[in-house]
Amino acid sequence: MNPVEYKPARRSQLRKFLADVAVGVIANLVVMALIAAAHLVF
């Protein structure tokens, strides 16, 4: 396998992984904010 061909695929995979992690973190923050708001309201 040519390293020049392999690098972009690996970078793309890493970017996808980081994006998935970021989405998970943001989703957790939104859930925490909703729970905090619910505690304040009720």
Secondary structure per residue as TSV (DSSP state, phi and psi in degrees):
chain	resnum	aa	ss	phi	psi
A	1	M	-	360.0	135.7
A	2	N	-	-77.3	124.8
A	3	P	H	-57.5	-32.0
A	4	V	H	-66.0	-34.3
A	5	E	H	-76.1	-33.0
A	6	Y	H	-75.3	-35.2
A	7	K	H	-57.4	-51.6
A	8	P	H	-59.3	-38.7
A	9	A	H	-63.0	-42.1
A	10	R	H	-66.1	-40.6
A	11	R	H	-64.1	-40.6
A	12	S	H	-63.0	-41.6
A	13	Q	H	-63.7	-41.9
A	14	L	H	-64.5	-42.0
A	15	R	H	-63.0	-40.7
A	16	K	H	-63.6	-41.9
A	17	F	H	-62.6	-45.1
A	18	L	H	-64.3	-37.9
A	19	A	H	-64.5	-41.8
A	20	D	H	-62.2	-42.2
A	21	V	H	-63.5	-44.1
A	22	A	H	-61.8	-43.0
A	23	V	H	-62.1	-41.6
A	24	G	H	-63.3	-43.1
A	25	V	H	-65.0	-44.4
A	26	I	H	-64.3	-41.0
A	27	A	H	-61.6	-42.3
A	28	N	H	-63.3	-40.4
A	29	L	H	-64.6	-40.3
A	30	V	H	-63.5	-44.3
A	31	V	H	-61.8	-44.4
A	32	M	H	-61.6	-40.7
A	33	A	H	-64.8	-40.6
A	34	L	H	-65.4	-40.6
A	35	I	H	-64.5	-43.5
A	36	A	H	-62.2	-42.9
A	37	A	H	-63.8	-40.6
A	38	A	H	-63.5	-38.4
A	39	H	H	-66.1	-36.2
A	40	L	H	-69.7	-37.9
A	41	V	H	-75.3	-43.5
A	42	F	-	-95.9	360.0
